[in-house]
Amino acid sequence: MGINELKKQFLVDEDTVKQQLEQLLTKALQHCVVDKKGTVHIKDAKMSGADKFRLVLSAPYLASQLDSTVSAAVTTAEVGISAGLPTAQVRARAKDAVDSKFAEPVSRGVFRAMPHKIGSFLDSLIRDSTKK
């Protein structure tokens, strides 16, 4: 494969990025919505705590790509409210997410999903929901 072909594959235009965002949003909509304040509303209350945590990190990131007033970063308090998780569990899930490189700490008690991990996470939610 020549350098020009590799360049075409590697350097993508905005339409490609937009298409990827549309696919992620379609997947995320099956599980949640985000209000204008950035609060995530999860549709499946029976979802595991770890999945709720990851979804509450993923959804604001996606929303921030649509509306710059929505922050991609989420505080542990916001996660607790959106996911309905107790503070101790939020802290444990935050540690797990950072250790697995799903999320990065922005500052003390504030986290952001790693964009390249969101797609596979949403795919895993879809696979899990079809098994039920």
Protein Blocks (a to p, Z undefined) as FASTA:
>chain_A
ZZklmmmmmmccfklmmmmmmmmmmmmmmmoccdfkopacdfblmbcfklmmmmmmmmmm
mmmmmomkbcfbdcfklmmmmnopafklmmmmmmmmmmnomaccfbghiacddfklmmmm
mmmmmmmmmmZZ
